Every structure is written in C-alpha cells, then in structure tokens.
Amino acid sequence: MNKVHVKTGDTVVVLNGKNRGKQGKVMQVAPAEGKVIVEGVNVVTKHVKPRKMGEAGGLVKAESALYADKVQLVCPKCNKPTRVGHAVGKDNKKMRVCKKCGAQFE
C-alpha cells in the first residue's frame, strides 16, 4: 500500500504542468495509483453517449487525476505551500505540522 501526503478536503497548489499555480480542494485520493483529483484543476472534456432513451449525450467537462507528487499542501494558517511534518500532539495523537509556521493540521 502506498501513502499519499494529502487527504480528501485539503487545499493544495499544483507545482508543475499546464495547471501550475492553481489552487483547489482535494476531492478524491487514490493511494494505490498515487493520484489525486483536485477541484477545478486538470479539467478535461469527455464525450458521453446517451445510455437511456431520452437521455442527452454530448460533451461533459470533468476533473482528471493528477499525480500526488505534483501537488503541495497549502497551510491554512500562513496560506503558503508547505511540506508536511509530523508531531505527537495532545492525547498522544500523531498530527500533521506546517514546516514553515509550525501550525497543526486537523
């Protein structure tokens, strides 16, 4: 099993590619593939065929997956892209920590 440094609901920024600099919320994480789907980033056009009688087909815009190593977490406190550290917080729980300002993530 592979680990990914972001979780669903995190705000991330894209580091390289055609979407460099765009920020968005992580909608889905696929650790087995090492990919994430970010809201409003890497939008592709899909051709959809009508499946039922009376259903409309056509072109649908949808977010496509990115490799997780192309995104970096944005700290909610200092609002800067940062690497994630780990620390033991209250009740001996492992917490994610901002490497720039030291703020703890939920």
C-alpha positions in Angstrom: 0.0 0.0 0.0 1.3 3.4 -0.9 1.0 6.5 1.2 -0.1 9.9 -0.1 0.8 13.1 1.8 -2.6 14.8 1.2 -6.1 13.9 2.4 -9.6 14.5 1.0 -10.6 18.1 1.8 -7.1 19.5 1.9 -6.3 22.7 -0.1 -3.4 22.1 -2.5 -1.4 24.0 -5.1 -0.2 22.5 -8.4 3.6 22.6 -8.8 4.2 22.0 -12.5 2.4 21.4 -15.8 -0.2 23.4 -17.6 -2.1 24.0 -14.3 0.9 25.3 -12.4 0.0 27.7 -9.6 -3.7 26.8 -9.5 -5.2 26.1 -6.1 -8.1 23.7 -5.3 -9.6 21.3 -2.8 -8.8 17.6 -3.0 -12.0 15.8 -3.9 -10.6 12.2 -4.1 -7.4 10.4 -3.3 -6.2 7.1 -4.9 -3.2 5.9 -2.9 -2.8 2.7 -5.0 -2.2 4.8 -8.1 -0.5 7.7 -6.3 -3.0 10.1 -7.8 -5.4 12.8 -6.6 -8.4 14.6 -8.1 -8.4 18.4 -7.4 -11.5 20.6 -7.8 -11.2 22.9 -10.8 -7.8 21.6 -11.9 -6.9 19.5 -14.9 -10.3 19.8 -16.4 -10.8 17.5 -19.5 -13.7 17.2 -21.9 -15.3 13.8 -22.1 -17.6 12.5 -24.9 -20.7 10.9 -23.2 -23.0 8.6 -25.0 -26.7 8.6 -24.0 -27.4 5.4 -22.1 -31.2 5.5 -21.7 -34.0 6.6 -24.1 -34.5 10.3 -23.8 -31.2 10.9 -22.0 -28.9 13.6 -23.6 -25.4 12.8 -24.6 -22.7 15.3 -25.5 -19.6 16.8 -24.1 -19.1 16.9 -20.3 -16.3 18.7 -18.5 -14.8 16.8 -15.6 -11.6 16.9 -13.4 -9.0 14.3 -14.3 -6.5 12.8 -11.9 -3.0 14.2 -11.2 0.0 12.5 -9.7 0.1 13.3 -6.0 3.8 14.4 -6.1 2.8 17.3 -8.4 0.7 18.9 -5.7 1.8 20.6 -2.4 -0.4 21.2 0.6 -1.3 24.8 1.5 -1.1 25.8 5.2 -4.5 27.2 6.4 -2.7 29.5 8.8 0.1 31.1 6.8 -1.6 30.4 3.4 1.6 29.3 1.8 2.5 26.0 0.0 4.4 23.9 2.5 5.8 20.4 3.2 4.2 18.4 5.9 5.9 17.3 9.1 4.6 15.1 11.9 4.5 15.6 15.6 2.8 14.0 18.5 0.0 16.2 19.8 -2.4 16.0 22.7 -3.7 12.6 23.7 -0.6 11.0 22.0 -2.2 11.6 18.6 0.0 12.0 15.5 -0.6 15.4 13.9 0.4 17.0 10.6 2.5 20.1 11.1 3.4 23.0 8.7 7.1 23.1 8.1 7.1 26.9 7.6 5.0 28.3 10.5 4.5 25.2 12.8 0.7 25.3 12.7 -1.0 21.9 13.2 -3.5 20.5 10.8 -6.6 18.5 11.8 
